[in-house]
Amino acid sequence: MNPVIIGVIGILFLFFLLAMRMQVGFAMALVGFLGFAILSSYESSAMIISMEPFKIGSAYSLSVVPLFILMAQFANHSKMGFEIYQTMYRWIGFLPGGLSMATIGGCAGFSAISGSSVATAVTMGMVSLPEMKRFGYADSLATGGLAAGGTLGILIPPSTIMILYGILTEQSFGQLFIAGIIPGILLSGFFMASVYIMAKINPKLAPPGPRFTLKEKLFALKDTWGILSLFILVMGGLYTGWFTPSEAGGVGAFGAFTIAILRRRLNMGNLKDSLSSTIGTTAMVFAILIGAHIFGYFLTISEIPDQLSGWIAGLGYNRFIIISIIIVIYVILGCFMEGYAIMVLTIPIIYPLVLDLGFDPIWFGIIITLVIEMGLITPPLGINVFVIGGIADGVPMYTIFKGIIPFWIAMMVCVVILIIFPQIALFLPASMSG
C-alpha cells in the first residue's frame, strides 16, 4: 500500500483514539509505533519506542519545562495575581469599563510569571468577578473579558505552548519568549480598547469603578515589585544572553520561591502542592512530547509532509493565501481540540510547509500561539469559558460565549496585523544578545 495512504489511515485512527478519550501522548505513541512497524519493520519500531522516552527524559534543554512550571506555582501561592489586579484596579478602575480593563491588565501581568491560560483565568477570576458584580457589570462583559484575558497566559512569556512549539520545531525558547512580549502587550491593548468602546456605547454594561487618590495609586505600586522583578530578571537575562532558557527557569523558580518565603506565604502545605502540581504537569507534557516524537517518525516515513508541501507549492497560490488557509484550519481545530493536541498533531505536517513558503519560524510560533488562544474561548470546547463558568455562579454558558465575541474579533485583528507587520514579533528577537 502507498505510504501516504497508510499515513492518512494512521492519522484517522489517531483521531478515533482521541475521540475515545485516550490521552494524546499515549495515542500518538501507539499510532506511531504501529505505523512505523508497518512501513518499516517491527524491530525498528521497537527500537524507537524503547529509546525515545530516555532521549526525551534525559535532554538537558527540556529541564526548562518543570522549572518554569514550578516558578508559576510558587508565584501563584505568593498571591502575585491578586496584587497586580489591585494595582490595576486603583489606576484604571474609574474609567468606563475600568474594572474589566483592570482584570485584563492583571491577567497580562500575571501571565508574565504563569505560562498557563487556565491558571491565569482562575486566579484573576477569583478576585475580579465579585468586584465587577458589586458594581453592576453585565455578566457577558465581565465573564467574557476574563475568559479572553486568561488566554494571555500562553502568549506573554513564559509560555508552555511556546516551549512545546520550540521542542517540536527545534527553535530557541529564548527567542520565542522574547517574541511574545510585544504581541502580548498589543493584544492586551486591543482587549482593553474593546471593553472601553463597549462601555462608552452602552454605559450600563460596565459602570465606572471608584476613584483613588494619586497617593493611593502610588502606594499600590509597592505590591508589584515581586512580579516585576521576576519578569525583568528572567526575560532580561534571556534577552541579554546572561541566561540560557534552562538557567532562566531555575533563576525564576528560585526567585519566586524566595519572594513567597519573604512574604510568609509559603508553608509546608503550599510547598507540597507546588511540587505535586509541577510533577503532574511535567509528566503530562513529557508524555505528549514522547508520543509526538514517535508519531513524527511515522509521519516522516509516510512522506505526508513532503507530499503536502509539494502539492500546495504546485497550486501556485500566493503564500499569504496559503498561510491564511492554515490559520482558518487551526481556528476550526480549536473548536474541537485542546491546544497541546493541536500543536503536536499538526506541527510535524505544517511546519515544513511554512518553511518552504519562506515564513520565519519564530513569527509562525507566535501566530500559532495566538490562534490556539482563540480556540480557548471558541465554542463548543472553549476551555477557558468552561473554567470561568465554574467560578461565575449563576452565569449561563451561552452568556459567557456571547461575551467573548468582541474579544475573539480583537484576536483575529491582532493576527492580521502580525501577518502584515511580522516585525512586531521579530524586532526584539533580532536584537537579542547571546
N, C-alpha and C positions, 0 to 999 in steps of 0.2 A: 504494500500500500504506500502511496505517496507520503513522505514525511510531513508535508504541510497538512494533509488530511488528518493524520494521526495527531498532529499538534492541535488542530481545531477540535477534534474529539476530546483531547485531554483538557482543553480549556472549558468545554461544555460540561465535562464530568466534574471539573473543579467547581463550577457554578452550582452544580447539583449538590455537591458535598456541602458547600456553604449554605445553600437553602435548607439542608438537613441539620443545620446548626453545628457542624463540625468546626472546631477552632481553625482559623485561617492558616496559621503556621503549619499545623499537622496536615490539613487538607492539601496544601501546596507541596509539602514533603512527600505525601503519598502519591499524588499525581505525577510529580517529578520523577520519583523512583520508578513507578510503573512505566511511564512514558519513555524514560531513558533506557530501561531494560528492553522494551520492545524495539526501539530504534537502534540500539547498540548491542548490549549483552547484559545478562543478569549480573555477571561478575563485575563489570564496570560500574553498574548502577549501585551494587552493594558497596563497592569501594567509595563511591561518592557519599552515600548516606552514612557511612561509618566515619569518614574523615571530616565532613563538613561541620558537624557540631563542635568538634575540637578546634577546627580552624577559626570558626566564628567566636567561640567562647574564649579562646586564648589570645585574640587580637588586642594588642595594647590600645590601639586607636579607639576601640569600642568601649573602653573604660569611661569615656565621656558620657555614656548613656546613664549609668547609675549615679554618677557624680552630680549631673545637673538635676536629675530627679530628686536626689537627696537634698540638694540646695533648695528646691521648691518646697519640699516637705518641712524643712526647718523654718523657711520663711513664712509658710502658712501658719505654723504653730506660734510664731512670734507676732502674729496679728498685724503684719505689714499692710495687708489688703485693707483692713479697717482704717488704718491711719491715713493711707493715701486717699481713701474716699472722703474722710473727714476734712482733709486739707482742700480737696477739690470742691467739696460742699460749701466751704466758707468763702472760697474765691469766686465761684461762678454760680452758686445756688440761687442767687437773687434774679438771674436772667430768666426770660420766658423759656420754660423747659430746662431750667438750670439744674434741677435735681437729677434729671435723666442725663444731662450733659456731664454732670459730676460723676455719675455712675460710669459712663463711658470713659471719662478721664481716669477714674480709679481702676477700671479694667485694663486700660493701657499701661498704667503704672505697675499694677500687679503682674501683668504679663511679662514685664521685664525680668522677673525672677521666677515665673511659674512654669511656662512651657506647655501648659495644658489648658485647653478651652473650657473643659468641664469644671476643673478646679477654679478657674477664674470666675466663671458664671456663678458657681455656688457661693464662693467666698464673698463676692460683691452683692449677690442677691440677698444674702442673709442680713446685710447691713443697710442696703438701699431700698428694698421693697417696702419695709414698714414706713420709712420716711415719705416715700412717694405716695403711699396710700393715705398717710396722715394729711398730706397737703392736697388730696383730691385729684391725683393724676389718673388719667384714663388707664384702665388695665392694659389695653392694647399697646399704648405707647410705653408704659413702664416696663412691661414684660418683654416687649419686642426689642426695645433698646438694650435691655440687659442681656437678652439672648444673643443679639448681634455683637455687643461689646465683649461678651465672653469669648467670641471667636478670635479676638486679637491675641489670645493666649498662644496660638500656634503661628502667628505672623511676627509679632515682636519678639526678638530673641531673648533668651534661648528657647528653642522650639524642638520638641521631639519629632515632629513631622519633618523638619529640615534635617535633623540628624539622620532619620531614616532615608530621606532622599539622598543625602551625601554618601551614605553607605552604599546604596543601590547604584549610584552613578559614579562613585569614587571621586566626588568633588570635595573641596575644602569646607569643613564645618565652619571654620572661622569666617571665610568669605560669605557663606550663606547667611550666617548670623548677622554680619555687618550689613549685608544687602537688604535685610528685612527691616532695618531701622527706619529709613525714610518712607518706604511704603506703609509701614505700620503707623507712623505719625500722620501720613496723608489720609489713610483710611479712617483713623480716629477723628480727624478733622471733618471728613465727609459725614461720619455718623453724627457728630455734634451739629453740623450745619443742617442735617436732615431734621433733627429734633427742633432746632431753633426755628426753621421755616414752618414746620407743622404747628408749633406753639404760637407763632405770630399770626398764622392764618386762622387758627381756632384756639384762642387763649384758654378755653375750658379744658382742652386736652392736658395741658401742663401748666398750671398756675405757678408764678414765681415763688421761690422759697424765701426765707428770711434774709435780711441784710446783716452783715457783720462789719464791725469797725476795722480799720486798717491794722490796728494793734492786734485784734483777734486773728486776722488773716496772717500776719507775720508770725504770730505766736504758734499758729498751726503748722508752719513750715518746719518747726523743730522736729516734728514727728516723722518727717520724710527722710531724715538723714540715713536711716538704715537701708531703705530701698535704693536711694540714690547712690550711696557709697558702694553697694554691691554691684549695681549696674555699671557704674563708672569703672570700678576695679576690674570686673570680668570683661566687659566689652572694650574698655580702654586697653587692657592688657592684650586682648586679641588683635585690636586694631594696630597697635604699635609694634606688635611682634614680641612683646615680653613673654607671653604665654603661648603654648600650644593649646588647642581646644581641650585636651585632657587635663593639662595643668590649670587652665581657666576653670574647668568644672571642679577640680579639687580645691582651688582657692575660693570659689563661690560657695561650695558646701561648707568649708571651714568658716568662712566669713558669716554665713547665715547661722551656723551653729553658735559662733561667738556672740553674735547680736542677740540671739534668743536667750543665751545664758545671762548676758549683761542686763537684759530686760526682765530677767527672772520669770520667763515664760516657758521654760523647758524643764519639765520634770521627768521622772523615770517613765511614767506612762506615755508622755508625748514622744520621748525618745524611742520607746518600743514601737509605737505607732508609725513613726517616721521610718524606722528601719524596715519594719514588716511591709509597709506600703511600697517602699523603694524596691525591696526584693521582689514583690509580686509584679510590679510594673515592669521591672527589668527583665524578669523571666518571660513575661508576655512579649516584650519587644524582641528578645533574643530568639524566642520560638518562631516569631514571624520572620526574622532575618534568616535563620537556618532554613526554614521552609522556602523562602523566596530564592535563596541561592540554589537549592536543589532543583526547584522549579525552573530557574534560569538556565541550568544546564540542559534541561529538556527542551526549552524554547529554542535555545541556540542550535541544537542538533536537528530540531524540526524545521529550521530555516524560515520560520514565520516572520521574524523581524526583518531579515534581508528581503524576503519576498514582498512584504508590505511596503518597505521603503522604495523598492524598485517599481512597484505598481503605482504608488502615489506620485513618484517622480515622473513616471511616464505619462501621467494625466496632463502635465503641463500647466497646472494651476499656479497662480501666484502664491508664494509661500505664506503670505498673511491670510489668505483664504483658507489654506490648509491648517494653520495654527488656530484659526477661528473655529474650524470644524472640530479640531481636537478639544478645544475648550468646551464647546457645546456637548461633546461626548462625556467629558468629565462632569459637567453640570448634571447631565442625565444620570450618570452613575451615582452621583452624590445623593440623588433622591432615594436610592435603594441600598447603598452600601456604606460601611464605615470607612473613614479616611485612610486608616492603615491598610485595609484590604484593597482599596482603590490604588494606593501607591504601589504596593508590592505586586499587584496583578498587572498593572498597565505599564509601569516604567520600563521593564525589560523589553517591551514591544515598542513603545512610543519613543523612548529616549534616542535610539539610533536614528530614527526618522527625523527628530528635532535637530540632531547634529548635522545630518545630511542637508537639511534646509538652511543651515548656516546660522541658527539661533544660538545665543550664548547659554551654556548650561546653568550658570548661576541665575541668570534672568529667568530662565524657564522654571527653575526651582521655586522662585518667588511667585510666579504666575500660578503654578500648580498648588502651592500652599494657599493662595487666595481663593482659588476655585474650590479646593477642599473645604475652606472656611464656609463658602456658600452652601455646601452640602450639609453643614452642621445646623443650618436653620431652614433647610428646604424640606417641605413635606414630600412623602409621608414619614420618612425616617427622622430627620431633624433632631439629632441627639440633644443639642443644647435646648431646644424647645421643650422636650420632654423633661429635661433636668429642671428647667425653670418652672414647668407645670407642677413638678413635685414639691417645690418650695413656695409657690404662689397659691395660697389656699383660696379655693373657690373660683379660680380663673379658668374658664373652659379652654381646651386646647385650640379650638378654632379662633379664639380671641387672640392668643399669642401668635399663631400663624398669620393672622391678619395684620398684627402689629409689626411683623418683621419685613413686610413688603417694601417700605421705603428704604430700609437698610440693605435689603438684598439688591435693590436698584443701585444704591450707593456703591456696593461692592462691584457690581458689573461696570459702573462708570470708572472705578479705580483700575479694574483690569484693562479696560480700553485705553486709559491714559498711559498705563505701563507698557502696553503694546506700541503705542505711538511714540512714547518717550522712554525707551528702555534705560537710558542713563540715570533715571530716577533711582533705579535699583542698583545700577552698576558703578555709579560715581564713587561711593565710599569704598567698595572692594578694590577698585582700581588704584586707589591711593593708599592702600594698606602697606605697612612695613612688614618685613619678615616673611 
